[in-house]
Amino acid sequence: MEKLYETLLQLPIFQGITLYDFNDLIGKLKWHFEKFQPGDTIIKAGEKCDKVVCVLSGSTSFTTESSSNLYSITEFTDRPFIAEPYSLYGIDYSFQSTYTAVSDVTIGSFNKLSFLTIVNDFLICRLNIINMLCRRNQMLYNKLWVDNPKNDFQSKIIRFILLHIENPEGRKLLRVKLYDFANLINASHVNTSIALNQMEKDGLIRMGRMSISIPDAAILKQKFENKK
């Protein structure tokens, strides 16, 4: 129980909760625990988001595809997290990404009724939820308004990647054809290829067949900010 308490404290909804409130909360929530092996699909994009899914341990990846299916981005994490809590309500309450186990993974989930219990009975959780949603909204807003004064080809590539990722840290994988990618960043095929090859020489990315691997998005972000 103590290990679960320490894990839940790493999730944004439960940060700051006392041990006393934790014991009360555990008694009120109807948890459902599941285990997944490497390669198993935890959640598939398009599935109805009718519960709160907490990844408690293990390494996972989540892949988001464009509506045109021209490209997809996969992000990797080994931290506990809540899968798309913002998809619980709104116009489209379905999961936007597909979540896959990279290692042995344990998740805990509870339904919307239990979620409302948290909102109603625990002030700290209610404030955490408001803060979490506001923070994400601010991050998305700021992304749209980031200027790219130099507008060189490397900056276009980096800005495209940063605009489409959820977490600006860690390993990412962009799957896209070079010709399609050039069109997406409004550049020629040749200039896009030259810029990507230079970025690979600089150790920022690794090129693959119809894929671009980013070892650490934080380094890309730093380079983009230095170009301003």
TIMAR-655840 format. One record per residue: residue in three letters; x negated, y, z negated of N, C-alpha, C in turn. Coordinates in steps of 0.05 Angstrom, whole numbers, m for minus. Example, Ala and Ser with C-alpha at 12.3 -4.5 7.8 and 13.67 -1.06 7.14 Angstrom:
2
   code     n.px     n.py     n.pz    ca.px    ca.py    ca.pz     c.px     c.py     c.pz
    ALA     m264     m114     m156     m246      m90     m156     m264      m66     m156
    SER     m257      m45     m142     m273      m21     m143     m258        1     m157
! end
This chain:
228
   code     n.px     n.py     n.pz    ca.px    ca.py    ca.pz     c.px     c.py     c.pz
    MET      m17      m24        0        0        0        0      m17       25        0
    GLU      m40       24      m15      m57       47      m16      m70       53       12
    LYS      m77       31       26      m88       35       53      m68       47       72
    LEU      m42       39       70      m21       51       87      m18       80       80
    TYR      m20       87       55      m18      115       46      m40      132       59
    GLU      m65      122       58      m87      136       69      m85      139       99
    THR      m73      118      113      m70      120      142      m48      140      149
    LEU      m26      140      134       m4      158      140      m13      187      136
    LEU      m31      192      118      m41      219      113      m55      230      138
    GLN      m64      213      156      m78      222      180      m58      229      202
    LEU      m32      223      198      m12      229      218        0      257      211
    PRO        4      273      232       13      301      227       38      304      210
    ILE       57      285      213       82      288      199       78      284      169
    PHE       59      268      160       56      260      132       33      274      118
    GLN       19      292      131       m4      306      119        5      322       95
    GLY       m9      318       73       m4      333       48       17      321       30
    ILE       28      298       38       48      285       21       35      273       m4
    THR       48      276      m27       37      265      m51       42      235      m53
    LEU       27      221      m71       31      193      m74       59      187      m85
    TYR       69      205     m102       96      201     m114      117      202      m91
    ASP      115      223      m74      134      225      m51      130      203      m32
    PHE      105      193      m28      100      171      m10      115      146      m19
    ASN      114      140      m45      128      116      m55      158      119      m51
    ASP      168      144      m55      197      149      m51      204      146      m21
    LEU      186      156       m4      191      155       25      191      126       35
    ILE      171      111       26      170       83       35      195       67       28
    GLY      206       74        5      231       61       m3      255       68       14
    LYS      254       91       26      277      101       42      275       93       72
    LEU      250       91       81      246       84      110      248       54      115
    LYS      260       48      137      261       20      146      240       15      167
    TRP      216        8      157      193        5      175      195      m22      190
    HIS      185      m21      215      183      m46      231      154      m47      241
    PHE      139      m67      232      111      m69      239      107      m90      261
    GLU       89      m83      280       82     m101      302       52     m101      307
    LYS       42     m123      318       14     m125      325       12     m131      355
    PHE       m9     m119      367      m14     m122      396      m43     m130      401
    GLN      m47     m146      421      m74     m155      429      m83     m137      452
    PRO     m110     m137      457     m121     m121      479     m107     m127      505
    GLY      m98     m106      519      m84     m109      545      m54     m109      543
    ASP      m44     m112      518      m15     m112      515       m3      m84      519
    THR       20      m82      531       34      m57      533       50      m52      508
    ILE       44      m29      495       59      m22      470       84       m8      477
    ILE       82       12      495      106       27      504      102       31      534
    LYS      124       30      549      123       34      578      137       61      584
    ALA      124       77      602      136      102      610      164       98      620
    GLY      183      115      612      210      113      620      228       99      600
    GLU      216       85      581      232       72      560      245       93      542
    LYS      268       87      532      282      106      515      267      111      489
    CYS      263      136      482      250      143      457      271      145      435
    ASP      278      122      423      298      122      402      287      115      375
    LYS      261      117      372      247      111      347      221      126      346
    VAL      210      129      321      184      141      317      164      118      316
    VAL      145      119      335      124       98      337       98      109      326
    CYS       88       97      305       62      106      293       41       84      298
    VAL       20       92      313       m2       74      317      m20       76      292
    LEU      m22       54      277      m35       56      251      m64       47      251
    SER      m71       29      270      m99       20      272     m105       10      300
    GLY     m130       10      307     m139        0      333     m143       21      353
    SER     m154       13      376     m159       31      398     m137       28      419
    THR     m128       51      430     m107       50      449     m113       69      472
    SER      m99       66      494     m100       84      516      m71       91      524
    PHE      m68      115      535      m41      122      546      m45      136      573
    THR      m28      127      592      m30      135      619       m5      150      628
    THR      m10      174      640       12      190      650        9      193      680
    GLU       30      187      695       29      189      724       44      213      733
    SER       35      225      755       49      248      767       75      238      779
    SER       94      257      782      120      249      793      118      240      822
    SER       97      249      836       92      241      864       76      216      867
    ASN       66      206      844       48      182      843       22      186      857
    LEU       14      211      861      m12      216      874      m35      212      855
    TYR      m31      216      830      m53      214      810      m42      206      783
    SER      m59      196      766      m53      190      738      m77      196      721
    ILE      m72      202      696      m93      207      677      m90      188      653
    THR     m111      174      646     m111      157      623     m129      169      601
    GLU     m118      170      577     m134      180      554     m138      158      534
    PHE     m161      158      521     m168      137      502     m172      148      474
    THR     m162      133      454     m165      142      426     m167      118      408
    ASP     m182      122      386     m182      101      365     m173      112      339
    ARG     m158      134      340     m147      147      316     m118      140      313
    PRO     m108      140      288      m79      137      284      m64      161      296
    PHE      m41      156      308      m25      178      319        4      170      322
    ILE       21      189      327       49      185      332       54      188      362
    ALA       66      169      375       70      170      403       94      188      410
    GLU       88      211      422      108      229      433      132      235      415
    PRO      127      246      391      150      253      374      168      274      387
    TYR      157      290      405      172      310      419      192      299      439
    SER      190      273      444      209      260      463      234      249      449
    LEU      235      252      423      258      241      408      284      256      415
    TYR      281      282      421      305      298      427      299      315      452
    GLY      319      329      462      315      346      485      330      337      509
    ILE      323      348      532      336      341      557      330      312      565
    ASP      305      304      563      296      278      571      284      264      547
    TYR      299      246      534      288      232      511      279      204      518
    SER      259      203      536      245      178      543      215      183      542
    PHE      200      162      538      171      164      536      160      171      564
    GLN      141      190      564      129      200      588      105      185      597
    SER       93      170      578       68      156      584       70      126      577
    THR       52      110      588       50       82      582       27       78      563
    TYR       33       65      540       13       61      519        4       32      519
    THR      m23       28      519      m34        1      521      m55       m3      499
    ALA      m55      m27      488      m75      m34      468     m102      m40      481
    VAL     m123      m27      471     m150      m31      481     m164      m52      463
    SER     m157      m51      437     m167      m71      418     m142      m82      404
    ASP     m146      m97      382     m123     m106      366     m111      m81      353
    VAL      m85      m78      357      m71      m54      348      m47      m61      330
    THR      m43      m45      309      m20      m48      291       m4      m22      293
    ILE       22      m25      297       40       m2      297       61       m5      276
    GLY       72       17      266       95       17      249      115       36      261
    SER      140       29      261      161       46      273      185       47      256
    PHE      201       68      259      226       71      245      245       87      263
    ASN      271       83      259      291       94      277      297      124      272
    LYS      314      135      289      320      164      287      334      171      260
    LEU      350      152      250      364      157      225      344      161      202
    SER      323      144      202      302      146      182      286      172      186
    PHE      283      180      211      269      205      217      285      229      205
    LEU      311      228      207      328      249      196      326      249      165
    THR      322      226      154      319      224      125      293      239      116
    ILE      272      236      132      247      250      126      252      280      128
    VAL      265      289      149      270      317      154      286      329      131
    ASN      307      315      122      325      325      102      314      324       73
    ASP      299      303       67      291      298       39      263      307       31
    PHE      246      312       51      218      318       44      210      344       58
    LEU      208      365       42      201      392       53      174      392       67
    ILE      154      379       55      127      379       67      128      366       95
    CYS      143      345       98      146      332      124      161      350      144
    ARG      181      364      134      196      382      151      178      405      162
    LEU      162      416      144      144      437      152      122      426      172
    ASN      113      402      167       93      389      184      104      386      213
    ILE      129      377      214      142      373      240      145      399      256
    ILE      153      420      241      156      447      254      128      456      264
    ASN      108      453      247       81      461      254       70      445      278
    MET       75      419      278       66      402      300       78      410      326
    LEU      104      415      327      118      422      352      109      450      361
    CYS      106      469      342       98      496      349       69      496      360
    ARG       52      480      347       24      479      356       22      468      385
    ARG       38      447      390       37      435      417       48      455      438
    ASN       69      469      431       81      488      449       61      511      455
    GLN       47      520      434       27      541      437        4      532      455
    MET       m5      507      451      m27      496      467      m19      495      497
    LEU        5      485      502       14      484      530       17      512      542
    TYR       27      530      527       30      558      537        3      570      543
    ASN      m16      566      524      m43      577      528      m57      565      553
    LYS      m53      540      558      m65      527      581      m56      541      607
    LEU      m31      548      609      m20      560      633      m32      588      638
    TRP      m40      601      617      m49      629      619      m79      632      617
    VAL      m94      610      618     m123      612      618     m133      622      646
    ASP     m148      643      646     m158      654      671     m182      638      681
    ASN     m186      638      707     m209      626      719     m223      646      738
    PRO     m236      666      726     m246      689      742     m266      681      764
    LYS     m284      661      758     m304      654      778     m291      638      801
    ASN     m271      621      794     m256      606      814     m274      590      832
    ASP     m296      580      822     m313      562      838     m301      534      838
    PHE     m312      516      854     m299      490      857     m301      473      831
    GLN     m324      474      817     m326      460      792     m305      469      772
    SER     m302      496      771     m282      507      752     m254      497      759
    LYS     m248      496      785     m222      486      793     m217      457      784
    ILE     m238      441      787     m236      413      779     m232      410      749
    ILE     m248      425      734     m246      423      705     m219      434      695
    ARG     m210      456      707     m185      467      698     m162      448      704
    PHE     m163      434      727     m142      415      733     m141      393      712
    ILE     m164      383      704     m166      361      685     m155      371      658
    LEU     m165      394      649     m157      404      622     m127      410      621
    LEU     m116      418      644      m88      425      645      m70      401      642
    HIS      m81      377      649      m64      353      650      m70      333      628
    ILE      m86      340      608      m92      322      586      m78      331      561
    GLU      m72      312      544      m58      318      519      m78      327      497
    ASN     m101      313      496     m121      318      476     m147      327      489
    PRO     m156      351      484     m180      361      498     m206      350      487
    GLU     m206      325      478     m230      312      468     m229      283      477
    GLY     m252      270      477     m253      241      482     m254      234      512
    ARG     m253      208      516     m256      196      543     m230      197      558
    LYS     m232      204      584     m209      206      602     m216      191      628
    LEU     m195      183      642     m198      171      668     m177      182      687
    LEU     m186      196      708     m169      207      728     m169      189      753
    ARG     m146      178      760     m144      161      784     m131      177      806
    VAL     m146      182      827     m136      198      850     m154      194      874
    LYS     m142      195      898     m159      194      922     m172      222      926
    LEU     m196      221      937     m211      246      940     m196      266      957
    TYR     m184      257      979     m169      275      997     m145      288      982
    ASP     m131      271      967     m108      282      952     m117      302      930
    PHE     m140      295      917     m150      313      896     m158      340      907
    ALA     m170      340      931     m178      365      944     m153      382      949
    ASN     m132      370      958     m107      385      963      m95      395      937
    LEU      m97      379      916      m86      388      890      m99      412      878
    ILE     m126      415      883     m140      438      873     m144      460      894
    ASN     m131      456      917     m131      476      938     m160      481      948
    ALA     m174      459      954     m202      461      964     m205      441      987
    SER     m227      445     1002     m232      427     1024     m243      401     1013
    HIS     m241      380     1029     m251      353     1022     m281      355     1017
    VAL     m296      369     1034     m325      371     1032     m333      385     1007
    ASN     m321      409     1002     m329      424      978     m322      410      952
    THR     m300      396      952     m292      380      929     m312      358      924
    SER     m321      344      945     m340      322      943     m367      333      932
    ILE     m376      356      942     m401      367      934     m400      375      904
    ALA     m378      387      896     m375      395      868     m375      371      849
    LEU     m360      350      857     m359      325      841     m386      312      839
    ASN     m401      311      860     m427      298      860     m446      314      842
    GLN     m445      340      842     m461      356      824     m454      352      795
    MET     m428      350      790     m419      345      762     m428      318      753
    GLU     m429      298      771     m439      272      763     m469      273      757
    LYS     m484      288      773     m513      292      768     m518      305      741
    ASP     m500      323      733     m502      338      708     m492      321      684
    GLY     m482      297      689     m473      280      668     m445      286      657
    LEU     m430      303      671     m404      311      662     m383      290      668
    ILE     m386      276      690     m367      256      699     m382      232      711
    ARG     m367      211      716     m377      188      731     m357      181      753
    MET     m367      179      777     m349      174      800     m345      144      804
    GLY     m321      137      811     m315      109      817     m298      108      842
    ARG     m289       85      849     m272       82      873     m244       93      867
    MET     m237      115      878     m212      129      874     m208      136      844
    SER     m230      142      830     m227      149      802     m250      167      793
    ILE     m244      183      773     m264      200      761     m263      195      731
    SER     m285      186      719     m286      181      691     m299      204      676
    ILE     m287      214      655     m297      236      639     m305      225      612
    PRO     m331      223      606     m340      212      580     m329      227      556
    ASP     m329      254      558     m319      270      536     m307      296      547
    ALA     m281      300      544     m268      323      555     m277      349      541
    ALA     m286      346      516     m295      370      501     m319      383      514
    ILE     m336      367      527     m359      378      541     m350      394      566
    LEU     m329      383      580     m318      397      603     m306      423      594
    LYS     m291      423      572     m279      447      562     m299      468      555
    GLN     m321      460      543     m342      478      535     m355      491      560
    LYS     m359      474      581     m371      484      606     m352      504      619
    PHE     m327      498      619     m307      516      631     m307      543      617
    GLU     m308      542      590     m307      567      575     m333      583      579
    ASN     m355      570      583     m380      584      588     m381      597      616
    LYS     m363      588      634     m363      600      661     m347      626      662
    LYS     m332      632      640     m315      656      640     m333      681      641
! end
